[in-house]
Amino acid sequence: MKTKGLKNGRTMLLDHRYEEVKVTTILPGSVSTEFGSGGGAEWKIAPEDVADAVAMVLSMPARTLISHVEIRPSKPPKK
């Protein structure tokens, strides 16, 4: 799924970059949300962490384009 998202994002970026449109693909890893399987989610990314990444992308000047951001938990459970 991530590969498809990156490909679609890149296609949109290339199609619209000269129209004053920026396209950034945000790829969060496991995020602690109410949709999860419950319990033991301390290792997951907080929703605020994803929001901070989005805010950072939006704060870039017009001359700068961040094409994609991949966010992962720093210490996921060992398998």
C-alpha positions in Angstrom: 0.0 0.0 0.0 2.8 2.4 0.8 4.4 1.9 -2.6 1.1 2.7 -4.3 0.7 5.8 -2.2 4.2 7.0 -3.0 3.7 6.3 -6.7 0.4 8.2 -6.8 1.8 11.1 -4.8 4.8 11.4 -7.1 2.6 11.3 -10.2 0.4 14.1 -8.7 3.5 16.1 -7.7 4.9 15.9 -11.2 1.5 16.7 -12.8 0.8 19.8 -10.7 4.1 21.2 -9.6 3.9 24.2 -12.0 0.4 25.0 -11.0 1.4 26.3 -7.5 0.2 22.9 -6.0 2.4 21.0 -3.6 1.9 17.3 -3.0 3.4 15.5 0.0 2.8 11.9 0.9 2.8 11.3 4.7 3.5 7.6 5.6 3.0 7.1 9.3 3.9 3.7 10.9 1.8 2.4 13.7 -0.2 5.3 15.3 -1.9 5.0 18.7 -5.6 5.6 17.9 -8.9 4.4 19.1 -9.0 2.2 16.0 -6.2 0.0 17.3 -6.4 -3.3 19.0 -6.3 -1.7 22.4 -3.8 -2.0 25.2 0.0 -1.9 25.0 0.3 0.9 22.6 2.9 2.9 24.4 5.5 2.2 21.7 3.3 3.6 18.9 3.5 7.0 17.4 1.2 9.6 19.0 -1.3 11.3 16.7 0.4 14.6 17.7 3.7 13.4 16.2 2.0 13.0 12.8 0.3 16.4 13.2 3.7 18.0 13.9 5.1 16.4 10.8 2.2 17.8 8.7 2.6 21.3 10.3 6.3 21.2 9.4 5.5 20.3 5.8 3.0 23.1 5.6 5.5 25.6 7.1 8.0 25.2 4.3 8.5 28.2 2.0 7.2 28.2 -1.6 10.7 27.4 -2.9 10.8 24.1 -0.9 8.8 20.9 -1.5 9.0 17.9 0.7 7.9 15.0 -1.5 7.3 12.4 1.3 7.7 11.9 5.0 8.0 8.4 6.5 7.4 8.3 10.3 8.1 5.1 12.3 8.0 4.2 16.0 11.5 4.5 17.4 11.2 1.3 19.5 8.6 -1.1 18.1 8.2 -4.5 19.8 10.8 -7.1 18.8 9.6 -9.9 16.7 
